[in-house]
Amino acid sequence: MMDNLQYAFDGAWRVLLVGLVFGAGLPLVFALGIRSFAWGAGGTAEVSGAAGNPVGKLLAGLCLAVVLAGVALGITIIAATGFGKEVSFEHGYPTIVAKEG
């Protein structure tokens, strides 16, 4: 009985973590990227009218690249599953492999 409860909690925290990362994390990073674009542009894009900062443009590009990578990974996982394959991170980067079993 205790083992089943432990397995249930183990699975639940994993689902919660993935839900937070992809459900709230990517929109948060996207919002930070858009805000960084305003910081990088300066002038009328900022409430204060301050001059643009090149670090803002760099940070915005980095944030949006992370979001695009997350979206591409999600589409890859969905497409691989549709073709009867799966995505493996065995080598540290995602690869499409045949399903085991």
TILUM-206011 format. One line per field, with one value per residue (C-alpha): residue number from 1; z, y, x. Coordinates in nm, 2 decimals. Example, Ala and Ser with C-alpha at 12.3 -4.5 7.8 and 13.67 -1.06 7.14 Angstrom:
BEGIN
nr: [1, 2]
z: [0.78, 0.71]
y: [-0.45, -0.11]
x: [1.23, 1.37]
% end
This chain:
BEGIN
nr: [1, 2, 3, 4, 5, 6, 7, 8, 9, 10, 11, 12, 13, 14, 15, 16, 17, 18, 19, 20, 21, 22, 23, 24, 25, 26, 27, 28, 29, 30, 31, 32, 33, 34, 35, 36, 37, 38, 39, 40, 41, 42, 43, 44, 45, 46, 47, 48, 49, 50, 51, 52, 53, 54, 55, 56, 57, 58, 59, 60, 61, 62, 63, 64, 65, 66, 67, 68, 69, 70, 71, 72, 73, 74, 75, 76, 77, 78, 79, 80, 81, 82, 83, 84, 85, 86, 87, 88, 89, 90, 91, 92, 93, 94, 95, 96, 97, 98, 99, 100, 101]
z: [0.00, 0.09, -0.23, -0.44, -0.26, -0.31, -0.68, -0.71, -0.54, -0.75, -1.07, -0.95, -0.88, -1.22, -1.39, -1.18, -1.27, -1.65, -1.63, -1.46, -1.70, -2.02, -1.90, -1.72, -1.78, -2.16, -2.15, -1.87, -2.08, -2.38, -2.17, -2.05, -2.41, -2.52, -2.22, -2.31, -2.66, -2.52, -2.29, -2.59, -2.81, -2.56, -2.64, -2.68, -2.61, -2.25, -2.01, -1.89, -2.25, -2.16, -2.43, -2.56, -2.42, -2.64, -2.36, -2.38, -2.74, -2.66, -2.37, -2.59, -2.86, -2.60, -2.44, -2.77, -2.88, -2.57, -2.64, -3.01, -2.90, -2.65, -2.92, -3.17, -2.91, -2.84, -3.20, -3.25, -2.96, -3.10, -3.46, -3.35, -3.14, -3.45, -3.65, -3.38, -3.25, -2.94, -2.85, -2.65, -2.45, -2.40, -2.55, -2.39, -2.70, -2.84, -3.10, -3.26, -3.19, -3.24, -2.95, -2.73, -2.64]
y: [0.00, 0.25, 0.16, 0.25, 0.58, 0.66, 0.58, 0.80, 1.09, 1.04, 1.05, 1.35, 1.57, 1.49, 1.59, 1.91, 2.00, 1.95, 2.14, 2.43, 2.44, 2.42, 2.55, 2.86, 2.87, 2.92, 3.20, 3.37, 3.35, 3.48, 3.78, 3.85, 3.84, 4.09, 4.32, 4.29, 4.41, 4.73, 4.77, 4.73, 4.96, 5.24, 5.57, 5.54, 5.17, 5.25, 5.44, 5.65, 5.73, 5.61, 5.53, 5.17, 4.92, 4.66, 4.41, 4.41, 4.31, 4.03, 3.91, 3.93, 3.71, 3.46, 3.44, 3.40, 3.14, 2.93, 2.96, 2.85, 2.56, 2.45, 2.47, 2.28, 2.01, 1.98, 1.95, 1.69, 1.48, 1.49, 1.41, 1.13, 0.97, 0.99, 0.79, 0.53, 0.66, 0.84, 1.12, 1.01, 1.23, 0.95, 1.14, 1.47, 1.61, 1.49, 1.22, 1.03, 0.65, 0.35, 0.27, -0.02, -0.29]
x: [0.00, 0.28, 0.47, 0.16, 0.12, 0.49, 0.47, 0.16, 0.33, 0.65, 0.44, 0.24, 0.54, 0.68, 0.36, 0.34, 0.70, 0.65, 0.32, 0.49, 0.78, 0.57, 0.24, 0.37, 0.74, 0.74, 0.48, 0.69, 1.01, 0.82, 0.69, 1.04, 1.16, 0.90, 0.97, 1.35, 1.27, 1.12, 1.42, 1.65, 1.45, 1.41, 1.24, 0.87, 0.88, 0.97, 0.74, 1.04, 1.15, 1.51, 1.76, 1.77, 2.01, 2.18, 2.17, 1.79, 1.80, 2.05, 1.83, 1.52, 1.68, 1.79, 1.45, 1.27, 1.52, 1.44, 1.07, 1.11, 1.33, 1.05, 0.79, 1.00, 1.07, 0.70, 0.61, 0.89, 0.75, 0.40, 0.51, 0.74, 0.46, 0.23, 0.49, 0.52, 0.85, 0.97, 1.21, 1.51, 1.75, 2.00, 2.29, 2.20, 2.02, 1.68, 1.69, 1.40, 1.43, 1.21, 0.98, 1.09, 0.85]
% end
